[in-house]
Amino acid sequence: MKPLEGIRILDLSRVLACPFASMILAELGAEVTKVEQPGSGDETRSFEPFAEGPGGSVSGYFMSCNRSKRSVTVNLRHAEGQAIIRGLAAQADVLLENFPVGTLKRRGLDWPSLQGVNPRLVYLSCTGFGQTGPYAKRKGYDTVFQAMGGLMSLTGERGGGPVKPGLPVADLTSGLWVAIAVLTALRGRDATGQGGFVDFSMLDGQVSLLTIAAARWFALAEVPPRLGTEHPGRVPTASFRCRDGRFLHITCSDQHWAPLCRALQLDALGADAGLAANAGRVARRAEVMDALTAAMATLTRAEAVAALDAQDVPNGPVLALDEVLADEHVAARGMVARVAHPVLGDFPALPVPLRFDGWDQPVAGRPPLLGEHTDEILRDRLGYDAARIASLREAGAI
């Protein structure tokens, strides 16, 4: 048995943040029904990159965050489509949606409307700026929230402009917050017997992640500068170019300083009492970084890793994506799975990174084809017969 077995999630969300959350919950055992627009489906079904297989092409983007779900196509603008959602919500434990503020209220599918249908329902609304506040009706995407939430201002090389990370961090971390919120609300419902509403703002999610950067402002009234791979309050923590052009990242606490100097044959630095504590190294950052940069440039990445590992100094090669996915430890941990897809055949996937003792392990499933389970869900959940389903399809409700 998987930990979330028996939980039913009605997922009205699209694109990335909420679909990522519902995929995690699905692979932990929840039954996730993904509601999509008839004909086109989730926008990400048309997003690059496309994987080619024996049966055609499929969006790799869509596949990355929609595994292990069932797909039903429902037209939320159609009265009969809205009735279907109300019927499914009556049987659900959780409803997820990420429509602009007010959209589902106009269709009778907001929390107050569905609370009467199912008082035990956990209803989570994920929007860019939340249900309240001066920005509530504004629209935005991942990079907008990175920009407004401070992440971009902290990311980039020293003296350079702001840079976005190489992944949609606002979307992905929002997905994690959504999953946490769902599990928390379900626990609360178990205790009280009542469902509830969760208002999640993606901007709020980014602001909450500022943590140690905000701590510098709270403690020192300092706006942290962009430092590339360096850390504003810890030296050394940085990536260094090696003789072969590859990079190695080192993070060093006080107990690692002397071993680091031994590994790189920086005896004078290691003997300098003024550098034994982090505060001294921060004060003399340029001197320390210049010495380490010169020393690392004399070694290949493999030589540097070996020297630092021999002294138990925390370090890690800066790996390209292909190197990560081929890494022996990543393979040993089962972090690249394979799924059987009806269009693509055998295809790789990144599974949920949790290992359980006492429950079945999460298994990467395949994403659904568009509307693959519409007839099955309407028949088995709502009791619709074939004639009624055909009539709804002809009317454009499904």
C-alpha positions as CSV (number, residue, x, y, z in Angstrom):
1,M,0.0,0.0,0.0
2,K,1.2,3.5,-0.9
3,P,1.0,6.2,1.8
4,L,-1.8,8.2,0.0
5,E,-3.8,5.3,-1.3
6,G,-7.5,6.1,-1.1
7,I,-7.1,9.9,-1.5
8,R,-8.9,11.3,-4.5
9,I,-7.7,14.5,-6.1
10,L,-9.6,16.4,-8.7
11,D,-7.0,18.5,-10.6
12,L,-8.2,21.4,-12.6
13,S,-4.8,23.0,-12.9
14,R,-2.6,23.5,-15.9
15,V,1.1,24.1,-16.9
16,L,3.6,23.4,-14.1
17,A,3.3,24.3,-10.4
18,C,0.1,22.5,-9.5
19,P,0.5,19.7,-12.0
20,F,4.0,19.0,-10.5
21,A,2.4,18.9,-7.0
22,S,-0.4,16.5,-8.2
23,M,2.1,14.3,-9.9
24,I,4.0,13.9,-6.6
25,L,0.8,13.1,-4.8
26,A,-0.2,10.6,-7.5
27,E,3.0,8.7,-7.3
28,L,2.6,8.6,-3.5
29,G,-0.6,6.8,-4.1
30,A,-3.4,9.4,-4.6
31,E,-5.8,8.9,-7.4
32,V,-5.5,12.0,-9.5
33,T,-8.1,12.9,-12.1
34,K,-6.7,15.6,-14.4
35,V,-9.4,17.8,-16.0
36,E,-8.4,19.2,-19.4
37,Q,-10.0,21.3,-22.1
38,P,-11.6,19.2,-24.9
39,G,-9.5,19.2,-28.1
40,S,-6.4,20.9,-26.8
41,G,-5.9,19.8,-23.2
42,D,-3.3,21.3,-20.9
43,E,-1.3,24.0,-22.7
44,T,1.9,22.0,-22.0
45,R,0.8,19.3,-24.4
46,S,2.0,21.7,-27.1
47,F,5.2,22.8,-25.4
48,E,8.7,21.9,-26.6
49,P,10.6,19.7,-26.4
50,F,8.9,16.9,-28.3
51,A,9.9,13.3,-28.0
52,E,9.5,11.1,-31.1
53,G,8.4,7.5,-30.9
54,P,6.9,4.7,-32.9
55,G,3.4,6.2,-32.6
56,G,4.2,9.9,-33.1
57,S,5.4,12.8,-30.9
58,V,4.6,13.8,-27.3
59,S,5.6,16.9,-25.3
60,G,8.5,16.0,-23.0
61,Y,7.4,19.1,-21.0
62,F,3.9,17.6,-20.4
63,M,5.4,14.2,-19.5
64,S,7.7,15.7,-16.9
65,C,4.9,16.7,-14.6
66,N,1.8,14.7,-15.4
67,R,2.7,11.1,-14.8
68,S,0.4,8.6,-13.0
69,K,-2.8,10.6,-13.6
70,R,-6.0,10.0,-15.4
71,S,-7.3,12.5,-17.9
72,V,-10.9,13.6,-18.4
73,T,-11.8,16.3,-20.9
74,V,-14.5,18.7,-19.6
75,N,-15.6,22.1,-21.0
76,L,-15.8,24.3,-17.9
77,R,-17.7,26.9,-19.8
78,H,-20.5,24.5,-20.6
79,A,-23.3,24.1,-18.0
80,E,-23.2,20.3,-18.4
81,G,-19.4,20.4,-18.0
82,Q,-19.8,22.4,-14.7
83,A,-22.3,19.8,-13.5
84,I,-19.7,17.1,-14.2
85,I,-17.1,18.9,-12.0
86,R,-19.6,19.3,-9.2
87,G,-20.4,15.6,-9.4
88,L,-16.7,14.7,-9.3
89,A,-16.0,17.2,-6.5
90,A,-18.7,15.6,-4.4
91,Q,-16.6,12.4,-4.4
92,A,-13.1,14.0,-4.1
93,D,-10.9,14.6,-1.1
94,V,-9.0,17.5,-2.8
95,L,-9.6,19.9,-5.6
96,L,-6.6,21.8,-7.1
97,E,-7.0,24.8,-9.4
98,N,-4.8,27.6,-10.7
99,F,-7.2,29.8,-12.7
100,P,-7.1,33.6,-12.4
101,V,-8.9,35.0,-9.4
102,G,-12.7,35.0,-10.0
103,T,-12.8,32.7,-13.0
104,L,-14.3,29.7,-11.3
105,K,-16.6,31.8,-9.2
106,R,-18.3,32.9,-12.4
107,R,-18.8,29.2,-13.3
108,G,-20.1,28.2,-9.9
109,L,-17.0,26.1,-9.2
110,D,-15.4,28.2,-6.5
111,W,-14.9,27.1,-2.9
112,P,-18.2,28.6,-1.5
113,S,-20.1,26.8,-4.3
114,L,-18.5,23.4,-3.8
115,Q,-18.3,23.5,0.0
116,G,-22.0,22.8,0.1
117,V,-21.6,19.9,-2.3
118,N,-18.8,18.4,-0.2
119,P,-18.1,19.8,3.2
120,R,-15.0,17.5,3.6
121,L,-13.4,18.8,0.4
122,V,-9.9,20.4,0.6
123,Y,-10.0,23.1,-2.0
124,L,-6.6,24.7,-2.9
125,S,-6.4,27.7,-5.2
126,C,-2.9,28.5,-6.6
127,T,-2.6,31.9,-8.1
128,G,0.3,34.3,-8.9
129,F,-0.5,36.8,-6.2
130,G,-3.2,35.3,-4.0
131,Q,-6.9,36.0,-3.5
132,T,-6.3,39.3,-1.7
133,G,-4.0,42.3,-1.9
134,P,-3.4,45.0,-4.6
135,Y,-1.8,42.5,-7.1
136,A,-4.6,39.8,-6.8
137,K,-5.8,40.3,-10.3
138,R,-2.4,40.5,-12.0
139,K,-1.2,37.6,-14.1
140,G,2.3,36.2,-14.0
141,Y,4.6,33.3,-14.8
142,D,7.5,31.6,-13.1
143,T,10.1,34.2,-14.1
144,V,7.8,37.1,-13.0
145,F,7.7,35.6,-9.5
146,Q,11.4,35.0,-9.5
147,A,11.9,38.6,-10.4
148,M,9.4,40.1,-7.9
149,G,10.3,37.6,-5.2
150,G,13.9,38.6,-5.1
151,L,15.5,35.5,-6.5
152,M,16.8,37.0,-9.7
153,S,18.3,40.0,-7.8
154,L,20.4,37.5,-5.8
155,T,21.5,35.4,-8.8
156,G,24.3,36.3,-11.2
157,E,28.0,37.0,-11.4
158,R,29.7,39.6,-9.3
159,G,29.1,43.0,-10.9
160,G,26.7,41.6,-13.5
161,G,23.0,41.9,-14.0
162,P,20.3,39.7,-12.5
163,V,20.1,36.1,-13.9
164,K,17.3,33.5,-13.7
165,P,18.3,30.0,-12.6
166,G,18.4,27.3,-15.2
167,L,15.2,25.7,-13.9
168,P,11.7,27.2,-13.3
169,V,12.4,27.5,-9.6
170,A,9.2,29.5,-8.8
171,D,7.0,26.9,-10.4
172,L,8.8,23.9,-9.0
173,T,9.0,25.2,-5.4
174,S,5.4,26.3,-5.6
175,G,4.5,22.8,-6.5
176,L,6.3,21.6,-3.4
177,W,4.4,24.2,-1.3
178,V,1.1,23.0,-2.8
179,A,1.9,19.4,-2.0
180,I,2.8,20.4,1.6
181,A,-0.4,22.4,1.9
182,V,-2.6,19.5,0.6
183,L,-1.1,17.0,3.1
184,T,-1.4,19.5,5.9
185,A,-5.1,20.3,5.1
186,L,-5.9,16.6,4.8
187,R,-4.4,16.0,8.3
188,G,-6.5,18.9,9.6
189,R,-9.6,17.4,8.0
190,D,-8.9,14.1,9.6
191,A,-8.8,15.8,13.0
192,T,-11.9,18.0,12.5
193,G,-14.0,16.2,9.9
194,Q,-14.3,19.4,7.9
195,G,-12.5,20.4,4.7
196,G,-11.3,23.9,4.0
197,F,-9.9,26.4,1.6
198,V,-6.2,27.1,1.0
199,D,-5.1,30.3,-0.7
200,F,-1.6,29.9,-2.1
201,S,0.2,32.7,-3.8
202,M,3.3,31.9,-5.9
203,L,4.8,35.2,-5.0
204,D,4.3,34.4,-1.3
205,G,6.0,31.1,-1.9
206,Q,9.1,32.9,-3.3
207,V,9.2,35.5,-0.6
208,S,9.1,32.7,2.0
209,L,12.3,31.2,0.4
210,L,14.4,34.3,1.0
211,T,15.3,33.0,4.4
212,I,19.1,33.6,4.9
213,A,19.1,36.5,2.4
214,A,16.3,38.1,4.4
215,A,18.2,37.4,7.5
216,R,21.0,39.6,6.3
217,W,18.6,42.4,5.8
218,F,16.8,41.8,9.2
219,A,20.2,41.6,11.0
220,L,22.4,44.0,9.1
221,A,20.1,46.1,6.9
222,E,22.2,44.7,4.1
223,V,20.9,43.8,0.6
224,P,23.1,40.9,-0.4
225,P,25.1,41.5,-3.6
226,R,25.3,39.1,-6.5
227,L,28.4,36.9,-6.0
228,G,28.1,34.2,-8.6
229,T,28.8,30.9,-6.8
230,E,30.2,32.5,-3.7
231,H,28.4,32.9,-0.4
232,P,28.0,36.4,1.2
233,G,28.7,35.1,4.7
234,R,30.9,32.0,4.2
235,V,34.4,31.7,2.7
236,P,35.3,29.6,0.9
237,T,32.0,28.5,-0.8
238,A,32.5,28.8,-4.5
239,S,33.1,27.0,-7.8
240,F,36.7,27.0,-9.2
241,R,37.9,26.4,-12.7
242,C,40.4,23.5,-12.9
243,R,43.3,23.0,-15.3
244,D,41.1,21.0,-17.7
245,G,38.5,23.7,-17.9
246,R,36.0,21.9,-15.7
247,F,34.6,23.3,-12.5
248,L,34.7,22.0,-8.9
249,H,32.6,23.4,-6.1
250,I,34.0,23.6,-2.6
251,T,32.1,24.5,0.6
252,C,34.3,24.8,3.6
253,S,33.5,25.2,7.3
254,D,36.1,26.0,10.0
255,Q,36.8,22.3,10.6
256,H,37.6,21.9,6.9
257,W,39.9,24.9,6.5
258,A,43.2,23.3,7.6
259,P,42.5,20.1,5.6
260,L,41.6,22.2,2.5
261,C,45.0,24.0,2.8
262,R,46.8,20.7,3.1
263,A,45.1,19.2,0.1
264,L,46.0,22.2,-2.1
265,Q,49.4,22.7,-0.5
266,L,48.6,26.2,0.8
267,D,50.7,25.8,3.9
268,A,51.1,29.6,4.6
269,L,47.3,30.1,4.6
270,G,46.7,27.0,6.7
271,A,49.2,28.3,9.3
272,D,47.7,31.8,9.4
273,A,45.7,32.0,12.7
274,G,43.7,34.9,11.4
275,L,42.1,32.6,8.8
276,A,41.2,29.7,11.0
277,A,37.7,31.1,11.7
278,N,35.2,32.0,9.0
279,A,34.9,35.6,10.1
280,G,38.6,36.1,9.3
281,R,38.2,34.5,5.9
282,V,35.2,36.6,5.1
283,A,37.2,39.8,6.0
284,R,40.0,38.7,3.8
285,R,37.8,37.2,1.0
286,A,39.8,38.5,-1.9
287,E,43.1,37.1,-0.6
288,V,41.7,33.7,0.2
289,M,39.8,33.4,-3.1
290,D,42.8,34.5,-5.2
291,A,45.0,31.8,-3.5
292,L,42.4,29.1,-4.0
293,T,41.7,30.1,-7.6
294,A,45.4,29.8,-8.4
295,A,45.9,26.5,-6.6
296,M,42.8,24.9,-8.3
297,A,44.0,26.0,-11.7
298,T,47.0,23.7,-11.4
299,L,44.9,20.6,-11.0
300,T,42.5,18.7,-13.2
301,R,39.0,18.3,-11.8
302,A,39.6,14.6,-11.1
303,E,42.9,15.4,-9.4
304,A,41.3,18.1,-7.2
305,V,38.4,15.8,-6.2
306,A,40.9,13.1,-5.2
307,A,43.0,15.5,-3.2
308,L,40.0,17.0,-1.4
309,D,38.3,13.6,-0.8
310,A,41.5,12.3,0.8
311,Q,41.2,15.2,3.3
312,D,37.4,14.8,3.8
313,V,36.8,18.3,2.5
314,P,33.2,18.7,1.1
315,N,33.3,19.2,-2.7
316,G,31.4,18.3,-5.8
317,P,32.2,18.5,-9.5
318,V,29.9,20.9,-11.4
319,L,28.2,18.4,-13.6
320,A,26.4,19.0,-16.8
321,L,22.9,17.5,-17.2
322,D,24.1,14.5,-19.2
323,E,26.8,13.8,-16.5
324,V,24.2,13.9,-13.7
325,L,21.9,11.5,-15.4
326,A,24.8,9.1,-16.1
327,D,26.3,9.4,-12.6
328,E,26.8,6.0,-10.9
329,H,25.3,7.2,-7.6
330,V,22.3,8.6,-9.3
331,A,21.8,5.3,-11.0
332,A,22.3,3.4,-7.8
333,R,19.6,5.4,-6.1
334,G,17.2,4.7,-9.0
335,M,16.8,8.3,-10.0
336,V,16.3,7.6,-13.6
337,A,13.3,5.3,-14.2
338,R,11.7,3.9,-17.3
339,V,8.0,4.1,-18.2
340,A,6.1,2.3,-21.0
341,H,4.2,4.9,-23.1
342,P,1.6,3.9,-25.8
343,V,3.0,6.5,-28.3
344,L,6.7,6.6,-27.4
345,G,7.4,3.1,-26.1
346,D,10.0,2.9,-23.4
347,F,10.8,6.4,-22.1
348,P,12.9,7.7,-19.2
349,A,11.5,9.6,-16.2
350,L,12.7,11.2,-12.9
351,P,10.8,9.4,-10.1
352,V,9.7,10.9,-6.7
353,P,12.9,11.0,-4.6
354,L,11.5,9.3,-1.5
355,R,12.3,5.8,-0.2
356,F,9.9,4.2,2.3
357,D,10.1,1.4,4.7
358,G,6.6,0.3,5.7
359,W,4.8,1.4,2.5
360,D,5.2,0.5,-1.1
361,Q,7.8,2.6,-3.0
362,P,6.7,5.4,-5.4
363,V,6.8,4.1,-8.9
364,A,6.9,6.4,-12.0
365,G,3.8,5.8,-14.1
366,R,3.1,7.2,-17.5
367,P,1.2,10.4,-18.3
368,P,-2.3,10.0,-19.7
369,L,-3.3,10.6,-23.3
370,L,-5.7,13.5,-23.7
371,G,-9.2,12.5,-22.5
372,E,-8.1,8.9,-22.2
373,H,-10.3,8.2,-19.1
374,T,-13.3,10.4,-19.8
375,D,-15.8,7.7,-20.6
376,E,-14.5,5.5,-17.8
377,I,-14.7,8.2,-15.2
378,L,-18.2,9.4,-16.2
379,R,-19.5,5.9,-16.3
380,D,-17.9,4.5,-13.1
381,R,-18.0,7.7,-10.9
382,L,-21.1,9.4,-12.1
383,G,-23.1,6.6,-13.5
384,Y,-23.5,8.0,-17.0
385,D,-24.5,5.6,-19.7
386,A,-23.0,5.4,-23.2
387,A,-25.9,7.4,-24.7
388,R,-25.5,10.3,-22.3
389,I,-21.8,10.4,-22.7
390,A,-22.2,10.5,-26.5
391,S,-24.7,13.3,-26.2
392,L,-22.4,15.3,-23.9
393,R,-19.6,14.9,-26.5
394,E,-21.8,16.0,-29.3
395,A,-22.8,19.1,-27.3
396,G,-19.2,20.0,-26.6
397,A,-19.4,19.5,-22.9
398,I,-16.7,16.9,-22.9
